[in-house]
Amino acid sequence: MSSFTFEELIEAKKSLDSTLSKCEKAFVKLKENSPQHTLMIRRINALRISVDLIERELLKFSV
């Protein structure tokens, strides 16, 4: 992974957390098995992976 500062990672995580929260709220309103529903599932999974990877990088700063 490229070198990012601690502050950059924190800001990126905040942004992704916000987007993830909005997606999860919108998800419950979507009709099951619709293309939008499927896309939102994939989007939420991608955001969760992104947040997890950022958190792993942040742990390296505390070591």
C-alpha positions in Angstrom: 0.0 0.0 0.0 1.2 3.5 -0.7 2.4 5.7 2.1 -0.3 7.7 3.6 -0.1 9.9 6.7 -2.0 9.0 9.8 -4.3 12.1 9.2 -5.1 11.0 5.7 -6.1 7.6 6.8 -8.3 9.0 9.6 -10.0 11.3 7.1 -10.5 8.5 4.6 -12.0 6.3 7.3 -14.4 9.0 8.5 -15.6 9.5 4.9 -16.0 5.8 4.3 -17.8 5.3 7.6 -20.2 8.0 6.7 -20.9 6.6 3.3 -21.3 3.1 4.8 -23.8 4.4 7.3 -25.9 6.1 4.6 -25.8 2.9 2.4 -27.0 0.8 5.3 -29.9 3.1 6.0 -30.9 3.2 2.3 -30.5 -0.6 2.0 -33.5 -1.4 4.2 -35.7 0.6 1.8 -34.7 -1.3 -1.3 -36.8 -4.1 -2.8 -35.2 -7.5 -2.2 -33.6 -9.1 -5.3 -33.8 -5.9 -7.3 -30.7 -4.7 -9.2 -30.4 -1.8 -6.7 -30.5 -4.3 -3.8 -27.8 -6.4 -5.2 -25.6 -3.4 -6.1 -26.0 -2.0 -2.5 -25.0 -5.4 -1.0 -21.8 -5.3 -3.1 -21.2 -1.6 -2.3 -21.6 -2.2 1.4 -19.2 -5.2 1.3 -16.6 -3.1 -0.6 -16.9 -0.3 1.9 -16.5 -2.7 4.9 -13.4 -4.1 3.3 -12.0 -0.7 2.7 -12.6 0.4 6.3 -11.0 -2.8 7.6 -7.9 -2.3 5.5 -7.6 1.3 6.6 -7.9 0.2 10.3 -5.1 -2.3 9.7 -2.9 0.4 8.3 -3.8 2.6 11.3 -2.7 -0.1 13.7 0.8 0.1 12.2 1.1 3.7 13.5 0.5 2.5 17.1 3.2 -0.1 17.0 
